[in-house]
């Protein structure tokens, strides 16, 4: 690798200043390397994709596992890596700050902190409590790697709280607490996206496109979106092909291998010859 951590972080911040870019989410070193070879300008981890690759459900991976995973992604390519750091893996803001410092040490160019609790009965933290955790992450970044980008996530639409006003109130609170970029995974309509972009302007907004969408990159750019991530969608696509092929095998058929990549193509890609 030829780019320093500082250079990766500077390049990542530059991407957020104008235009709109796609931030694909690899789930392991192989997928990260492949995406880098296609010419993407940055990558983001996916907590769900990584968890599935280890035989676990999303949000059932330890902090130390995530830190090791982030280190491997950062080392795999010269691209900046944004970390899906879930809710910071801590009960208190001080815990979050300590864990964010550990994440910064992996060399990530950015990291996100979400406000979900993992409790279906009360899936979202109180706004003030969640904002305190963002502020703690901000302090940790300022003290340990001030050029690392901080993303504040409002999980309303992911956990079934489809309240746009509350989502926007949360994002504005996280922006005030020091988030550099705002993210509300699950918003899908033009009206929702444009409302979020307008509410937190001039700070950049990330939009999740986790499936087939009526919008293109250019449509979302016209709405003022700065970056587009895909979460676990690439991992789910890979799992979908694997599951279909495996189901065919258990039924005694081999047609599930139709469309599989060739070994030669993969070898060439990972030898740097593709």
N, C-alpha and C positions, 0 to 999 in steps of 0.2 A: 504494500500500500504506500502511495506517495503523498497523499494529503494528510496534513496534521489535523488533530481534533479541532483546533481553532479555525483552520481553513474550512473544514466541513460545516462548522457552526455558522461561520460567516456566509457561506454559500446558501445555507438553509434559510437564514434570515433574509437574504436577498430575494429568495423565491417568494417571500411573503409581502414584498413591497409593492408589487404590481403584477397584473396578469392573473392567470389561473393555471394551476398545474395538478396533475394526477399523482397521488402519493400511494402507490400500491403496497399491499401488506403481505410480505413473505412470512412463512411460518417456520422456516429452518434455513440453514446455510445454503443448501442447494437451490431453493426457490429464490433466496436473496441474490445469489450469484446469477441466476438466470435472468431475473428482472433487471439487474444492473447491466447485463449484456445487451438488453433490448434498447437501452438508452434512456431509461427514466432518470430523473435528476435527483430523486431522494426516495427513501423507503420508510415504511412505518411497521412496527411490530404489530401483531394481533394476538391478544391474550387468548382468544378462543382457538385460533388456528394452532398456536403453540400447545395449548392444553390438549387438544385432540391428538396431536402428534405424539403425545406422551401417554395416551390412553386415559386421560382425565377430562372432566367437564370444565367448561369455562368457569373462572373464579374459584377453581379448586387446585390452584398451583401456588406454591409458596413464594415468598419474596425472594429467597435465595435462588430458587429455580429460575425465576424471571431475570434476576441480575446476571446469572450465568448465561442465559439465553441472549440477553441484550449484548453481553460482551462478545458472544460468537457472531451475532449479526453485524456489529460494528467492525469487527476484524475481517469480515468476509469480503467487503467491497470498499471502494473509495467514496461511496455515497453517504450523505448525511442520513442518520436513522432517527426517526421519532419514536419514542417509547410509549406503548400503551401500558401505563403504570397503575391501571385499575384505580382504586381509591386511595392509593398511597401506602396500603398495607399497615396502617397504624390506627390505634384507637384514639390517639390525641394528636393535636397539631404538632406537638414536639416530636412525636413518633414519625409523623409524615415528613417533617423536616429532616430527620436523621436518615430516613429511607431515601428521600430525594437526593441527599448528598451521596449516598451509595450509588444511586442510578447515574448521577452525573459522572462519577468516577469510571463508569464503563465506557464513557466517550460518546454517549448519545448527543445528538444535536438538539433534541427537543423531547419533552415528555408531557403526557396529559394526566390530569387528576380528575376523577369523576366523583359524582355525589351520590352514588347508589350505596345502599346499606347491605344488600344481600338478604334482607328480611322481607318476604312477600307481604307481610302485614303492614309494614311501614317502609316502603322501598327507597324513599329519598330522605337524605339528611335535611334538617332544617337549614334554610338558606344561610343564616348567620354562621352556623356551625361549619357548613361547607365552605363558606367564604374564608373563615379562619384557617381552614386547611390549605386553601389556595395561597393565602398570605404567608403561611408557614413555608410552603414550597417556594414562594418567591424569595423569602429570606434565605433559604438554603441555596438557591441558585445564585443570588447576589454574593453570598459568602464563599461559594465553592466553584462557580463557573458561570459568571454573569452573562455570558454569551449564549447560554442554553435557553431555548425557546420554551415558554410555559403555556400549556393549553388547558383551559378550563372547560370541563364537560358537564352539561346538564342532561341527565339520563331520563328525563320525563317520558319521552315517547318510547324508549326501550323497555321501561318497566311498567308501561300501561297507564301512565298518568298523562293523558293527552290534553294538556292544558298549556296552550301557547303563551298566555300571559305569564304564567308562573315560570315557564321555560325562559322567557325573555328576562324576567326579573332576576332569575338565577344567573344568567349569562352576564347581565349588567353588573351584578354584585361581584362576580368573579373577575370581570374586567377591572373594576375598581380595586379589587384586592391584589391585582398585579399580573393577571393572565395576559399574555401577549396575543393569543389567538383564542377564539371561542368556537365551541362545537356542541351541537345538539343532535346527536345521532337519532335517526328515526323521522325527522321532518322530511316531507316528501313533496308537498305541493309548492307551486310557484309562490302562492300567497304566504305560506309559512316561511319559505327560504328568504324571500325579499323582506319580510318583516324582521327576521333575525338579523339580516345584514344591515338594515337601516338602524336597528336598535343599538347595535354595538359599534357602528362606524365611528372612527375610521379603522378600528382594529379589524384584522382579517378573520374570516369565518371559514371553517372546515365543514363540508357537507359529506355525509356518508351516502354512497351509492352501493348498496349491498345486494342488488339484483337488477333485473331488467328495468330500465328506466325510460320514460318518454323523453328525457333530456339528454343532450350531448354535453361534452366539455364546453362547447362554445355557447350553448344555452345557459349553462350555469355561470359561465364567465360574464355573460350579459346581465345576469341577476346580481352581480357583484361578489360572487363567491371567489375566494382566493385559492382554496385548495380542495381537492376531492380525494377522499380515501375510500377503500372498499371493505375494510374490516376483515371478517373471516370469509368473504365471498370467494376469493381465489382458493383458499383451503377447502371450502365446501364444494367448489367445482371439482377439485382433484379427488376429494372423497366420493363425490357423486359418480365419477368414472370408475373408481376402484370398487365401490359398492355394487354398481351394475355388473361389472365384470365378475366379481366374486359370486353374485347371485346366479349368474349364468353358469358358472362352474359347478355350483352345488346342484344345479339342475342338469348337469352333464353336457352343457353347451360351451362353445368357445367363441361365439360371436361377440361376446362382450369386449374382446380385444380390438374390435374395429375402431380405427381412429387413434390407436395408441401411438405414442411417439416412438421413433426408431432408436435403438441403442446407439447407432452410429451418430445420429443427430445429437443425442445427449452427450455422448463422449466428446464430440467436436465442440459443443458449447462449453463444456467444463475444462477442455484443454485450451480454450481461448481461440479456437479455430473457426467457430461458427460465424 
